[in-house]
């Protein structure tokens, strides 16, 4: 399975295959398992349905590593439309943004300005921007921007970040984020990283996820714990119970199309749940990372594709 995961991550960066998949009807059919649709309206319909089930949403306009300022501005404009739509429809939803989609690999100043504009918009509409974490080459730059934006008094309640349990540095990053009062979404991590910066064994990632979850739960800040792993969820529940942490103080986060049964069960048990709902035509890298996270999904997708 580690070899298959490496292959899938490698394929996620293949531009030729990406172009073919994103422009083909077959590719669109494949993506529908994890992607809400190609257009914003598709994602809004999914968000409304989830809200009716008492599940909150974070909306993600797919795309990353843009190659021009024009593309970065276009990507930001889509997110402004998303924030307007959330406010107009009174959805229980926020947004997740990748800084490489805001042009960070072109200019960090550009990415910070565009992300700051989105945070200002979110603040004005009583909403929230989650800055997604990408591969480890962008971790420090991403955190630097989040720290600077959060330091602005008008944006303190409007911006948060993602931390990956797979990285060795995450404990110290969380300590600093908590000291500044920054909201965190903790996930395991979906990128293939070298052993010099990341744990390479699942058991070690799981152990770190549990340890970091305890740090977040002990803080007075509202955080998100992102996992579909029932063992990790049970560990969080046990910790919260033992330390008398009310379920209203945190939320479990999951991905669209994965473990809907578990999402509904947690809601029925009184936990807050938020589902990450991606949309857009630049879906291929995201889709391949979802397959790489759990290679058994490859068989599931293939079986249902050829059955339909």
C-alpha positions in Angstrom: 0.0 0.0 0.0 2.8 2.6 0.7 4.0 2.0 -2.9 0.5 2.5 -4.4 0.2 5.7 -2.3 3.5 7.0 -3.7 2.3 6.2 -7.2 -1.0 8.0 -6.7 0.7 11.0 -5.2 3.1 11.1 -8.2 0.2 10.8 -10.6 -1.5 13.8 -8.9 1.3 16.0 -10.2 1.1 14.7 -13.8 0.0 17.6 -15.9 -0.8 15.6 -19.0 -3.0 13.1 -17.2 -4.6 16.0 -15.3 -5.6 17.8 -18.5 -7.1 14.6 -19.9 -9.0 13.7 -16.8 -10.4 17.2 -16.1 -11.6 17.6 -19.7 -13.2 14.2 -20.2 -16.7 13.0 -19.4 -15.3 9.8 -17.8 -13.1 11.9 -15.5 -16.1 14.0 -14.4 -17.9 10.7 -13.5 -14.9 9.5 -11.5 -14.6 12.8 -9.6 -18.2 12.8 -8.4 -17.4 10.5 -5.5 -15.4 13.2 -3.7 -16.3 16.4 -5.5 -19.7 18.1 -5.2 -19.8 19.3 -8.8 -18.1 21.5 -11.3 -20.0 24.7 -10.4 -20.7 26.8 -7.3 -24.4 26.1 -7.5 -23.6 22.3 -7.2 -21.7 22.9 -4.0 -24.4 25.2 -2.5 -27.1 22.5 -3.1 -24.9 20.0 -1.2 -24.3 22.5 1.6 -28.0 23.1 2.0 -28.7 19.4 2.2 -26.0 18.9 4.8 -27.3 21.9 6.8 -30.7 20.2 6.9 -29.0 17.3 8.6 -27.5 19.6 11.2 -24.1 19.3 9.6 -22.0 22.4 8.9 -19.9 22.9 5.8 -16.6 24.4 4.6 -16.7 25.2 0.9 -13.5 24.8 -1.2 -13.1 26.1 -4.8 -10.6 23.6 -6.1 -7.4 24.7 -7.6 -3.8 25.2 -6.5 -0.4 26.3 -7.8 -1.7 29.0 -10.1 0.9 30.3 -12.6 -0.2 33.9 -13.1 -1.5 36.9 -11.1 -4.6 36.9 -13.2 -5.4 33.3 -12.2 -4.9 34.1 -8.6 -7.3 37.1 -8.8 -9.9 34.9 -10.6 -9.6 32.3 -7.9 -10.1 34.9 -5.1 -13.1 36.3 -6.9 -14.8 32.9 -6.8 -14.3 32.8 -3.1 -15.9 36.3 -2.7 -18.9 34.9 -4.6 -18.9 31.9 -2.2 -19.0 34.2 0.8 -21.8 36.3 -0.7 -23.8 33.1 -1.5 -23.3 31.8 2.1 -24.6 35.1 3.5 -27.5 35.3 1.1 -28.7 31.7 1.7 -27.9 31.9 5.4 -25.9 28.7 5.2 -24.0 27.3 8.2 -20.8 27.3 6.2 -17.3 28.9 5.9 -14.5 28.7 3.3 -11.2 26.9 3.0 -8.4 28.4 0.8 -5.1 27.2 -0.4 -2.5 30.0 -0.6 -0.8 28.5 -3.7 -4.2 29.2 -5.4 -3.9 32.8 -4.2 -0.5 33.0 -6.0 2.0 32.3 -3.2 4.4 30.6 -5.6 4.4 33.7 -7.7 4.5 36.3 -4.9 3.9 35.8 -1.2 2.7 39.4 -1.0 0.1 38.7 -3.6 -1.2 35.7 -1.7 -1.3 37.6 1.6 -3.2 40.5 0.1 -5.7 38.2 -1.6 -6.2 36.1 1.6 -6.4 39.2 3.6 -9.2 40.6 1.4 -11.1 37.3 1.8 -10.7 37.5 5.6 -12.0 41.1 5.5 -15.0 39.9 3.5 -15.6 37.1 5.9 -15.4 39.4 8.9 -17.9 41.8 7.3 -20.3 38.9 6.8 -19.7 37.3 10.2 -17.9 34.3 8.6 -14.5 32.6 8.7 -11.6 31.7 6.4 -9.6 28.5 7.0 -6.2 28.6 5.3 -5.4 25.1 4.1 -2.0 23.6 4.5 -0.2 22.2 1.5 3.1 20.3 1.3 5.9 21.0 3.7 7.8 23.3 1.3 5.0 25.9 2.0 4.3 25.2 5.7 6.4 28.1 7.1 5.3 30.6 4.5 1.7 29.7 5.1 2.0 30.0 8.9 3.8 33.3 8.6 0.9 34.8 6.6 -1.7 33.4 9.0 0.2 34.9 12.0 0.4 38.3 10.3 -3.3 38.4 9.2 -4.5 37.1 12.6 -2.5 39.9 14.3 -4.8 42.4 12.7 -7.5 43.2 15.3 -10.2 43.2 12.6 -9.4 39.7 11.4 -8.7 37.9 14.7 -12.0 36.0 14.6 -12.1 35.6 10.8 -9.0 33.4 10.1 -7.6 30.0 11.1 -5.3 27.4 9.7 -4.7 23.7 9.1 -2.0 21.6 10.9 -0.9 18.2 9.7 -0.2 15.5 12.4 2.2 13.8 10.0 4.8 16.6 10.3 7.5 16.5 13.1 7.1 20.3 13.6 3.4 20.3 14.3 3.6 20.2 18.1 5.7 23.4 18.2 3.5 25.0 15.6 0.4 24.3 17.6 1.9 25.7 20.8 2.6 29.0 19.0 -0.9 29.1 17.4 -2.6 28.4 20.7 -0.5 31.2 22.4 -1.9 33.6 19.8 -5.5 32.3 20.0 -5.6 30.9 16.4 -8.2 28.3 15.5 -6.8 25.0 14.1 -8.1 22.2 12.0 -6.0 19.2 12.7 -5.7 16.5 10.0 -3.3 13.7 9.4 -1.8 15.0 6.2 -2.3 14.0 2.6 1.1 14.8 1.1 4.0 12.4 0.5 6.8 13.9 2.7 10.4 12.8 3.4 11.3 11.2 6.7 13.4 14.2 7.6 10.2 16.3 8.1 7.4 13.8 8.6 6.5 10.5 10.3 6.5 7.7 7.7 4.6 5.1 9.6 0.8 5.3 10.1 1.1 4.3 13.8 3.4 7.3 14.5 1.0 9.7 12.7 -1.9 8.3 14.7 -0.1 8.7 17.9 0.8 12.3 17.1 -2.8 13.0 16.0 -4.0 11.9 19.4 -1.4 13.9 21.3 -2.1 17.1 19.3 -5.8 16.6 19.7 -5.4 16.7 23.4 -3.5 20.0 23.2 -6.3 21.5 21.1 -9.1 20.2 23.4 -7.3 21.6 26.4 -7.4 25.1 25.0 -10.4 27.4 25.3 -10.4 27.9 21.5 -12.9 26.2 19.1 -11.0 23.8 16.9 -11.8 21.2 14.2 -10.5 17.6 14.4 -10.5 16.1 10.9 -10.5 12.4 10.6 -12.6 9.5 9.4 -10.7 7.0 11.5 -13.0 5.6 14.1 -10.1 4.8 16.5 -9.0 8.5 16.4 -12.6 9.6 16.9 -13.0 7.3 19.9 -9.7 8.5 21.4 -10.9 12.2 21.1 -14.3 11.3 22.7 -12.6 9.5 25.5 -10.2 12.4 26.2 -13.0 14.9 26.1 -15.1 12.7 28.6 -12.2 12.2 31.0 -11.3 15.9 31.0 -14.9 17.1 31.1 -14.7 18.9 27.8 -18.2 19.7 26.5 -18.8 18.5 22.8 -19.9 22.1 22.0 -16.2 23.2 22.3 -15.0 21.5 19.2 -16.1 19.8 16.0 -15.3 16.7 14.0 -14.5 17.4 10.3 -14.9 15.0 7.4 -14.7 15.0 3.7 -17.7 15.1 1.3 -18.4 11.6 0.0 -16.7 9.7 2.8 -18.3 8.0 5.8 -21.7 9.7 5.6 -23.0 7.1 8.1 -20.4 8.2 10.6 -21.2 11.9 10.0 -24.8 11.3 10.9 -24.0 9.1 13.8 -21.8 11.7 15.4 -24.5 14.3 15.0 -27.1 12.0 16.6 -24.7 11.6 19.6 -24.5 15.4 20.1 -21.2 16.2 18.4 -20.6 19.1 16.0 -19.7 17.9 12.5 -18.5 19.9 9.5 -18.0 18.5 6.1 -15.4 19.7 3.6 -17.3 20.3 0.3 -15.0 20.9 -2.7 -16.2 22.0 -6.2 -14.8 23.1 -9.4 -13.2 21.9 -12.6 -9.6 21.8 -11.3 -10.5 18.6 -9.3 -7.8 16.2 -10.4 -5.0 16.8 -7.7 -7.5 16.7 -4.9 -9.2 13.5 -6.2 -5.8 11.7 -6.5 -4.8 12.7 -2.9 -8.1 11.2 -1.7 -7.3 8.0 -3.4 -3.8 8.0 -2.0 -5.0 8.5 1.6 -6.9 5.3 1.4 -5.8 3.2 -1.7 -8.8 0.8 -1.1 -10.8 3.7 -2.6 -9.3 2.8 -5.9 -11.1 -0.5 -6.0 -14.3 1.1 -4.7 -14.3 3.8 -7.4 -13.4 1.3 -10.2 -16.2 -1.1 -9.1 -18.8 1.6 -9.1 -17.6 3.2 -12.3 -17.9 0.1 -14.3 -21.2 -0.9 -12.7 -22.8 2.4 -13.8 
